[in-house]
Amino acid sequence: MNIGGFAPAAIPALGFQKSPRTSAEIHLLGRSAVMVGISMRL
């Protein structure tokens, strides 16, 4: 499903909050890729 260059998708993710200011996420992108995100509030 691709309409005008826009293709919606649902990406499953697992998240962990270490403190109120720091968290991390792991996004599972199919069988061949994983994306890791880390966020910190300043």
C-alpha positions as CSV (number, residue, x, y, z in Angstrom):
1,M,0.0,0.0,0.0
2,N,1.8,3.1,-1.3
3,I,-0.3,6.2,-2.0
4,G,1.7,9.2,-3.3
5,G,4.9,8.0,-1.6
6,F,3.3,7.5,1.8
7,A,3.2,3.9,3.1
8,P,1.9,3.5,6.7
9,A,3.4,0.8,8.8
10,A,3.3,-0.5,12.4
11,I,6.8,-1.1,13.9
12,P,6.9,-3.2,17.2
13,A,9.2,-1.9,19.9
14,L,10.4,-2.8,23.4
15,G,11.2,0.1,25.7
16,F,13.0,0.5,29.1
17,Q,12.9,3.6,31.3
18,K,16.0,3.7,33.5
19,S,15.1,7.0,35.2
20,P,12.6,9.8,34.6
21,R,15.1,11.4,32.3
22,T,16.6,8.4,30.5
23,S,15.0,5.7,28.4
24,A,15.9,3.3,25.6
25,E,13.9,1.5,22.9
26,I,14.6,-1.4,20.5
27,H,12.6,-1.4,17.3
28,L,12.2,-4.7,15.4
29,L,12.3,-4.0,11.7
30,G,11.4,-7.4,10.2
31,R,13.8,-10.3,10.2
32,S,16.9,-8.5,9.0
33,A,17.2,-5.2,11.0
34,V,17.0,-3.7,14.5
35,M,17.0,-0.1,15.4
36,V,18.1,1.2,18.8
37,G,16.9,4.5,20.2
38,I,18.1,6.3,23.3
39,S,16.5,9.4,24.7
40,M,17.6,11.8,27.5
41,R,15.9,14.9,28.7
42,L,18.1,17.9,29.2
